[in-house]
Amino acid sequence: MSEKKIYLTSGEIASLWTGYMNDSMSKCVLGYMLKHIEDPDIKPVIQLSYDISSKHLELLVSIFEKEQYAIPNGFNEQDVNINAPWLFTDAFCLTYVNHMSKVGMLAYGGFLSMSTREDICNYFSIGLSKITNLYNESLKIAVNKGINGRHPYIEVPKETDYVDSKKYYSGFNPFSDKRPLNAVEISHLYMNILTNVMGVKLCLAFAQTSPSKEVQDFMLRGKEISQKHIKIFVDTFLKDDIEAPQVPDVAVSDSTTQTFSDKLMMFHMSLISAAGIGNYATAAAASQRLDLAVNYERLSLEITRLAKSGADLMIKHNWLEQPPGIKDRKKLAKNKEKS
């Protein structure tokens, strides 16, 4: 007797599709980096990241073919000019892989939690383990080279305590002192500084290499928003006499040669914008000072508006690939009536 076929759920279909889109984009970017990078300490971790994306794509295509699931278009060698002049520094590449591995760990944890079929759970479990290893390896190299981001130091707690007043949650009244930031709030502020620094550099690289005025304007707007958010977070630290946090010293070159397709660059920005919105939501929920939570919500709305304008631009130029979905039953019924 043949085993009963277990069909993919909507959560698994969505996760597999998203994973394919992300890995096909990553393979293009990492392939370009591998072509140019020279630092013998950094190159192996870029190769490791490239190999992970390549292997994921192979496994995903195998799953798609087995399930008779239309393989997404995603991105390929046509979306990258691998022979374009070097756009990034080697240090940027290391920081990029470390940052994207953080995004990947969150994504794969989410994919795993939305999966139920054993083979799909295994795929995302192994993927999560590989991406975690990539994060650890990239961090180790960054620490050894002294180019890692470092959270602000605070005193280690010597005793426990409880909140004894509702004022702990306050922060709006300009006539009363705000309580000092706690460790949870500091950690989220710092992480959001790091992600925005990466956003500034990517927006700058994409703006100067895109041939499209619309894409250039979008990227420059994204750069300005990230710079504004960095200033807000750094100022929050300075008001508490917390030293301005150390961020990796990364840069991009002055190349203006088109390196990646506008389609890929816009997709990349939508990916990190979504990650940024998620980071802000997490930070808002974790912050116990209400002014911080409201600030995150306000800034998140700014990113959402940017992402919306980016999606509109992608739709206009037919760059936005549609995720799998259900059939429009009402539309099908109307078409049947007409026939």
Solvent accessible surface area in square Angstrom, and as a share of the most:
residue,aa,sasa,rsa
1,M,240,1.07
2,S,103,0.67
3,E,166,0.74
4,K,184,0.78
5,K,97,0.41
6,I,115,0.59
7,Y,158,0.60
8,L,24,0.12
9,T,60,0.35
10,S,95,0.61
11,G,17,0.16
12,E,0,0.00
13,I,53,0.27
14,A,47,0.37
15,S,1,0.00
16,L,0,0.00
17,W,31,0.11
18,T,45,0.26
19,G,3,0.03
20,Y,26,0.10
21,M,4,0.02
22,N,26,0.13
23,D,15,0.08
24,S,3,0.02
25,M,0,0.00
26,S,22,0.14
27,K,71,0.30
28,C,10,0.06
29,V,4,0.02
30,L,4,0.02
31,G,13,0.12
32,Y,0,0.00
33,M,0,0.00
34,L,24,0.12
35,K,115,0.49
36,H,41,0.18
37,I,6,0.03
38,E,148,0.66
39,D,32,0.16
40,P,108,0.68
41,D,79,0.41
42,I,3,0.02
43,K,80,0.34
44,P,77,0.49
45,V,5,0.03
46,I,0,0.00
47,Q,71,0.32
48,L,57,0.28
49,S,11,0.07
50,Y,54,0.21
51,D,67,0.35
52,I,15,0.08
53,S,6,0.04
54,S,22,0.14
55,K,90,0.38
56,H,4,0.02
57,L,23,0.11
58,E,109,0.49
59,L,69,0.34
60,L,1,0.00
61,V,42,0.24
62,S,65,0.42
63,I,26,0.13
64,F,0,0.00
65,E,114,0.51
66,K,145,0.61
67,E,29,0.13
68,Q,173,0.77
69,Y,32,0.12
70,A,88,0.68
71,I,75,0.38
72,P,11,0.07
73,N,116,0.59
74,G,2,0.02
75,F,12,0.05
76,N,68,0.35
77,E,135,0.60
78,Q,159,0.71
79,D,17,0.09
80,V,23,0.13
81,N,62,0.32
82,I,69,0.35
83,N,110,0.56
84,A,2,0.01
85,P,67,0.42
86,W,66,0.23
87,L,0,0.00
88,F,4,0.02
89,T,54,0.32
90,D,30,0.16
91,A,23,0.18
92,F,0,0.00
93,C,0,0.00
94,L,1,0.00
95,T,24,0.14
96,Y,5,0.02
97,V,3,0.02
98,N,19,0.10
99,H,19,0.08
100,M,28,0.13
101,S,3,0.02
102,K,41,0.17
103,V,20,0.12
104,G,14,0.13
105,M,48,0.21
106,L,127,0.63
107,A,28,0.22
108,Y,12,0.04
109,G,27,0.26
110,G,30,0.29
111,F,15,0.06
112,L,53,0.26
113,S,92,0.60
114,M,99,0.44
115,S,10,0.07
116,T,107,0.62
117,R,26,0.09
118,E,132,0.59
119,D,61,0.31
120,I,0,0.00
121,C,32,0.19
122,N,75,0.38
123,Y,18,0.07
124,F,1,0.00
125,S,47,0.30
126,I,101,0.51
127,G,1,0.01
128,L,47,0.24
129,S,71,0.45
130,K,71,0.30
131,I,14,0.07
132,T,49,0.28
133,N,70,0.36
134,L,10,0.05
135,Y,49,0.19
136,N,77,0.40
137,E,56,0.25
138,S,0,0.00
139,L,61,0.31
140,K,110,0.47
141,I,27,0.14
142,A,8,0.06
143,V,81,0.46
144,N,121,0.62
145,K,74,0.31
146,G,51,0.49
147,I,33,0.17
148,N,31,0.16
149,G,21,0.21
150,R,102,0.37
151,H,74,0.33
152,P,26,0.16
153,Y,175,0.66
154,I,92,0.47
155,E,157,0.70
156,V,111,0.64
157,P,112,0.71
158,K,181,0.77
159,E,148,0.66
160,T,131,0.76
161,D,131,0.68
162,Y,195,0.74
163,V,75,0.43
164,D,139,0.72
165,S,48,0.31
166,K,187,0.79
167,K,156,0.66
168,Y,59,0.23
169,Y,95,0.36
170,S,47,0.30
171,G,6,0.06
172,F,117,0.49
173,N,76,0.39
174,P,113,0.71
175,F,191,0.79
176,S,60,0.39
177,D,144,0.75
178,K,91,0.39
179,R,35,0.13
180,P,98,0.61
181,L,15,0.07
182,N,31,0.16
183,A,56,0.44
184,V,76,0.44
185,E,0,0.00
186,I,9,0.05
187,S,39,0.25
188,H,42,0.19
189,L,3,0.02
190,Y,0,0.00
191,M,59,0.26
192,N,3,0.01
193,I,3,0.01
194,L,26,0.13
195,T,25,0.14
196,N,14,0.07
197,V,22,0.13
198,M,5,0.02
199,G,5,0.05
200,V,17,0.09
201,K,49,0.21
202,L,3,0.01
203,C,1,0.01
204,L,61,0.31
205,A,0,0.00
206,F,2,0.01
207,A,7,0.06
208,Q,46,0.20
209,T,2,0.01
210,S,5,0.03
211,P,93,0.59
212,S,26,0.17
213,K,138,0.59
214,E,66,0.30
215,V,0,0.00
216,Q,54,0.24
217,D,68,0.35
218,F,18,0.07
219,M,0,0.00
220,L,73,0.36
221,R,97,0.36
222,G,3,0.03
223,K,38,0.16
224,E,108,0.48
225,I,18,0.09
226,S,13,0.08
227,Q,83,0.37
228,K,87,0.37
229,H,0,0.00
230,I,34,0.17
231,K,129,0.55
232,I,39,0.20
233,F,3,0.01
234,V,32,0.18
235,D,45,0.23
236,T,16,0.09
237,F,0,0.00
238,L,90,0.45
239,K,169,0.72
240,D,44,0.23
241,D,135,0.70
242,I,26,0.13
243,E,135,0.60
244,A,53,0.41
245,P,19,0.12
246,Q,70,0.31
247,V,52,0.30
248,P,14,0.09
249,D,124,0.64
250,V,7,0.04
251,A,41,0.32
252,V,23,0.13
253,S,41,0.27
254,D,134,0.69
255,S,14,0.09
256,T,102,0.59
257,T,58,0.34
258,Q,71,0.32
259,T,1,0.00
260,F,2,0.01
261,S,23,0.15
262,D,16,0.09
263,K,46,0.20
264,L,0,0.00
265,M,0,0.00
266,M,2,0.01
267,F,26,0.11
268,H,0,0.00
269,M,8,0.04
270,S,45,0.29
271,L,30,0.15
272,I,21,0.10
273,S,9,0.06
274,A,62,0.48
275,A,25,0.20
276,G,12,0.12
277,I,50,0.25
278,G,36,0.34
279,N,37,0.19
280,Y,4,0.01
281,A,63,0.49
282,T,77,0.45
283,A,0,0.00
284,A,16,0.13
285,A,92,0.71
286,A,31,0.24
287,S,11,0.07
288,Q,67,0.30
289,R,12,0.04
290,L,79,0.39
291,D,26,0.13
292,L,6,0.03
293,A,14,0.11
294,V,72,0.41
295,N,35,0.18
296,Y,3,0.01
297,E,109,0.49
298,R,121,0.44
299,L,0,0.00
300,S,19,0.12
301,L,89,0.44
302,E,39,0.18
303,I,17,0.09
304,T,61,0.36
305,R,143,0.52
306,L,8,0.04
307,A,30,0.23
308,K,122,0.52
309,S,37,0.24
310,G,4,0.03
311,A,32,0.25
312,D,67,0.35
313,L,18,0.09
314,M,3,0.01
315,I,112,0.57
316,K,135,0.57
317,H,68,0.30
318,N,138,0.71
319,W,47,0.16
320,L,80,0.40
321,E,35,0.16
322,Q,154,0.68
323,P,74,0.46
324,P,59,0.37
325,G,71,0.68
326,I,162,0.82
327,K,133,0.57
328,D,83,0.43
329,R,165,0.60
330,K,159,0.67
331,K,126,0.53
332,L,87,0.43
333,A,51,0.40
334,K,123,0.52
335,N,76,0.39
336,K,160,0.68
337,E,143,0.64
338,K,170,0.72
339,S,125,0.81
